[in-house]
Amino acid sequence: MKEHYQLAVIGAGPAGLAAATMAAEQGIDVAVFDEQVAPGGQIYRAMDSIPQHRARQLGDEYQRGRKLVSAFRASGAEYFAETAVWSLNGRRQIGLLQQGQARMLTADQVVIASGAFERPVPFPGWTLPGVMNAGAGQILFKAHGIVPHDGVVLAGSGPLLLLLAWQYLHAGVSVKALLDVTPMKNHLYALPGLPRALLAGHYITKGMQYKSDLKRAGISTLHNIRKLRAQGKDALQSVSFVHNGREQSLETAVLLVHFGVIPQTQLSRVAGCRHLWDDSQLCWRPQLDEWGRTSVDGILVAGDGGGIGGARTAEHAGRLAALQVLCALGVLDRTARQRLARKDRKWMRQESHIRPFLEAFFRISDDLLQVADDDTLVCRCEEVSAGQIRAAVADGHDDSNQVKFLTRCGMGPCQGRQCAEAVSHIVAAASGKAVQDIGHYRQRPPVNPLTLGQLAGLQWEKSE
């Protein structure tokens, strides 16, 4: 690893791979830093090593990643696996942790391609052993072939639940039920976006195929679920919920939940990039121009870290970011940049047709986001409940950081990743303010865990 690169790409998912490949193929000195053991990100995890039969079980969209990973391997970009980025500032100084050794390096241009993570939504019992995110279940399946051996209940909202149920079906897993918490009123709100969504018909066709296969297999899907609750003493034993006005319960040792995805913004925040509230996706995201440039010179964001668009859109965004990098470094002029961007812009427009429909259809209800039950833990690390957060608001603390200072909510090992969004919604509802006026936790390095010993042993031969 050198002390300086022309381009540093953070993350090796679809956006990072596409950006690094295009830049490296033009002779740019590129380094890709990735926390995983192999390229592919979450969506194409274990692509290099997965058995063929398991890849078929995961479906066509997963196998699409083979070509992307192969092109990256052949591009000449340097790839640093199992390397965590713990710091990034406006001077494009990057803090890394690799094999227990902390170090710093610099880059002329930085593309953040850290992707998205599942929206944490606290509900009663969500901290019980046996309750996990659906994405965690999918990771275990992709990377290790591990699936629930005694059946599973899936609950929440969003396309991933449908996909995972279909993947489990083909892996021989007993899916006891799919509990959809999507409010019925969302069907009406999504209707205006349907004509445009039909222009991206492959998404709808794929979704209908999944639903048809699940129905033929006898897998029950219950819609408009309310009051979801995981129950058990020391571990999950059952899931209770209200359906059609009647309380029901299902015995299960495994509950996988999913409430959509939101951008990973830790690095763009710590770098000082400007962020905006996106009401359609109910999340904060960095303010970007058409090339992925942030408000900080030389730092770009590509893929779902800049707003949720999906894996295919992330590829195109990665290539557009690479074209801007090549232009900034003098490899391309603006005319060539515009010409080379035409196909990716066209494909991005086609992929974006489905987004307004999906965002309206799968919008999470306020009841879930605001955590109705006072006894529900919101901050798992510091064991702070929704009631304690409301009490802080009642005492006059009406923004996220004030609540953080008073309750320690968000000061644990995850640094607020699991509670920040819920705290914003709870404080907004309790104070009568809009979520965008509540703000977000201030982000400081390190954004990944780092020991004092590792920091003391920091290697950085900074050139004067």
Number of C-alpha atoms within 10 A of each C-alpha: 9 8 14 19 18 17 27 27 30 28 29 32 29 33 37 35 30 25 30 33 26 22 26 21 16 15 13 20 18 25 24 23 25 25 19 19 13 19 30 26 24 20 19 26 24 21 24 14 12 15 14 11 9 17 18 15 19 21 14 10 14 18 16 14 22 14 10 21 23 15 16 25 15 11 19 19 24 17 20 20 18 15 22 24 25 22 21 28 19 16 15 20 17 21 23 24 23 15 10 14 15 23 20 21 20 22 21 18 24 28 28 29 32 29 31 20 17 18 21 22 21 24 21 19 19 24 17 17 16 19 20 17 19 21 20 14 19 24 18 14 23 25 16 14 13 12 19 18 10 12 18 23 23 24 24 24 24 21 15 18 23 20 18 21 26 25 20 22 18 16 17 13 17 17 22 19 18 23 23 24 26 21 17 12 12 18 14 10 14 18 15 13 18 15 12 17 23 15 15 17 15 13 15 14 11 13 16 13 13 18 17 12 16 20 12 8 12 11 18 13 16 14 16 15 20 22 16 23 15 24 22 14 9 9 16 21 18 18 22 16 18 15 18 11 9 8 13 12 14 15 16 18 20 24 26 21 27 23 26 23 21 23 22 23 26 23 26 28 22 19 23 17 22 14 18 12 16 13 11 12 22 19 18 21 24 26 18 19 11 10 19 23 22 21 19 16 14 19 26 28 32 34 30 27 25 29 25 21 17 17 23 18 23 28 24 25 31 32 27 27 32 32 26 26 28 24 16 15 15 10 16 17 14 14 10 12 18 14 9 15 19 12 11 17 18 11 14 18 13 16 22 18 19 23 19 18 23 19 21 20 23 22 22 22 14 12 12 19 22 22 23 17 16 15 14 21 23 32 27 20 18 15 16 19 21 24 18 20 26 21 17 20 21 13 9 11 19 23 22 28 21 17 24 20 12 12 19 17 28 27 15 15 13 15 21 24 18 20 23 21 25 23 32 25 24 25 28 23 17 16 18 10 14 13 23 17 13 20 20 19 24 12 17 16 18 19 20 16 14 17 11 9 11 14 15 9 13 16 16 13 10 10 6 3
